[in-house]
Amino acid sequence: MNMIKVRPARELRVAFARWAVAQTPKVRTCSTNEFEVPPRLFTYAPEELLIGSIVDGHRYRSPLEDERLAAASQVRTGIPEEPLPLLPDSAYGPDAVSLPEPERQLAATSPATARAAMTAAVVAVDVAAANQQPATPGAAPSEGEGADIVCGVCTRPFTTKRGLDMHRRQAHPEA
């Protein structure tokens, strides 16, 4: 009989073990942190004990998580001439450039103003990047506090050599 291997999340192991020994027949362990659950019994396992578990080598995704992901992935359309909602800071990547406050306020007023403000911000970033000296290929950049290391291909600045190396491998594999 095929068994389903369940490795509960660390903080739920004791609770899962209590549930397992309360079953008839008892659910067996197959390693120090993994249980073998019969398929007919797996469907009765409490959802809160399975969240965060590894089931047959895959992370368990609860139906509640699926509903949240489905709701978040629905396409939302804007209404012409209405401002877009502001996003929290956590929605932006670590290297995102924030608009200065006047442009941010303008961007919230109308789509046309938002496009103009974004264009101005992108041009300002491009001008700032163009004014920096590109790194010479093969030269060891300094790792000092706040030192800017610039990509020799696209002039994107980095604060560490490791970040620059990762960028070159991903963005410029041919270089």
C-alpha positions in Angstrom: 0.0 0.0 0.0 1.4 3.4 -1.0 1.9 5.8 1.9 2.0 9.6 1.8 5.1 10.9 3.5 4.5 14.1 5.5 7.2 16.2 7.1 5.4 18.7 9.3 6.7 22.2 9.9 9.1 22.3 12.8 6.7 24.2 15.1 3.9 21.7 14.3 5.7 18.4 14.7 4.5 17.7 18.2 0.9 18.6 17.4 1.1 16.4 14.2 2.5 13.5 16.3 -0.3 13.9 18.8 -2.8 13.6 15.9 -0.9 10.7 14.4 -1.0 8.5 17.5 -4.6 9.3 18.1 -5.6 7.6 14.8 -6.6 3.9 14.5 -4.3 2.4 13.5 -1.6 4.8 14.6 0.3 6.6 11.9 3.9 5.4 11.8 7.0 7.5 11.5 9.5 6.7 8.7 12.3 9.0 9.9 13.1 11.4 12.8 10.9 14.1 11.4 8.6 12.4 8.8 5.4 10.4 9.0 3.9 7.8 6.7 0.2 8.5 6.4 -2.3 6.2 4.6 -4.0 8.0 1.8 -7.5 7.4 3.2 -6.4 9.0 6.5 -4.5 11.9 4.8 -7.8 13.4 3.7 -8.9 13.7 7.4 -5.6 15.3 8.6 -6.4 18.8 10.1 -5.6 21.6 7.6 -3.8 23.7 10.3 -1.3 20.8 10.9 -0.5 20.5 7.2 0.2 24.2 6.5 4.0 24.6 6.0 4.5 20.8 5.7 6.4 18.9 3.0 4.1 16.3 1.5 5.8 13.7 -0.7 8.6 16.1 -1.4 6.4 19.1 -2.2 5.4 22.1 -0.1 1.8 21.7 1.0 -0.5 24.4 -0.4 -3.8 24.8 1.5 -7.0 25.6 -0.4 -7.1 28.9 1.6 -3.7 29.8 0.1 -5.0 28.9 -3.4 -8.0 31.2 -2.9 -5.7 34.1 -1.8 -3.4 33.6 -4.8 -6.4 33.4 -7.2 -7.9 36.6 -5.9 -4.5 38.4 -6.1 -3.9 37.3 -9.7 -7.2 38.7 -11.0 -6.6 41.3 -13.7 -7.6 44.8 -12.4 -8.2 47.6 -14.9 -8.0 51.3 -14.2 -10.6 53.8 -15.0 -9.5 56.5 -17.4 -8.6 59.8 -15.8 -8.7 58.4 -12.3 -5.6 58.2 -10.2 -4.0 54.9 -9.6 -4.0 53.7 -5.9 -0.8 54.2 -4.1 1.2 51.0 -3.4 3.0 50.2 -0.1 6.8 50.5 0.0 7.0 46.7 0.3 5.7 46.4 -3.3 8.9 47.9 -4.7 12.2 46.2 -5.2 15.3 47.0 -3.2 16.8 49.1 -6.1 13.6 51.0 -6.9 13.9 54.7 -7.3 11.4 56.7 -5.3 9.8 59.8 -6.9 10.4 63.0 -5.1 7.3 64.1 -3.1 6.1 66.8 -5.6 6.2 64.2 -8.5 4.5 61.6 -6.3 1.6 63.9 -5.5 1.3 64.8 -9.2 1.4 61.1 -10.2 -1.6 60.5 -7.9 -3.7 63.2 -9.7 -4.1 61.9 -13.3 -2.7 59.3 -15.7 -1.2 61.9 -18.0 0.5 63.7 -15.2 1.7 60.3 -13.9 3.3 59.5 -17.2 5.0 62.9 -17.4 6.3 62.5 -13.8 7.6 58.9 -14.5 9.3 60.0 -17.7 11.0 62.8 -15.8 12.1 60.4 -13.1 13.5 57.9 -15.6 15.4 60.6 -17.5 16.8 61.9 -14.2 18.0 58.4 -13.3 19.5 57.9 -16.8 21.3 61.2 -16.6 22.7 60.4 -13.2 23.9 57.0 -14.4 25.5 58.5 -17.5 27.5 61.0 -15.4 29.1 58.1 -13.5 32.4 56.7 -14.8 31.9 53.2 -16.1 34.0 50.5 -14.6 36.9 49.2 -16.7 36.4 45.5 -17.5 38.8 43.4 -15.4 39.6 46.1 -12.9 38.9 45.3 -9.3 36.5 47.9 -7.9 36.9 49.2 -4.4 34.6 47.7 -1.7 34.7 50.8 0.5 31.7 52.0 2.5 29.1 53.5 0.0 31.5 53.0 -3.0 29.6 52.8 -6.3 30.7 50.0 -8.6 29.3 50.5 -12.1 28.5 47.8 -14.8 30.7 48.3 -17.8 27.9 47.3 -20.2 24.8 49.2 -19.0 26.4 51.6 -16.4 24.0 50.4 -13.6 25.6 51.2 -10.2 26.1 48.6 -7.4 27.4 48.9 -3.9 29.2 45.5 -3.9 31.3 43.5 -6.3 29.2 40.5 -5.6 26.1 42.4 -6.7 27.8 43.5 -9.9 29.0 39.9 -10.7 25.5 38.5 -10.2 24.0 41.3 -12.5 26.6 40.6 -15.2 25.8 36.8 -15.1 22.0 37.4 -15.3 21.7 40.6 -17.5 24.7 40.3 -19.8 25.5 36.6 -20.2 27.1 37.2 -23.6 29.6 39.8 -22.2 
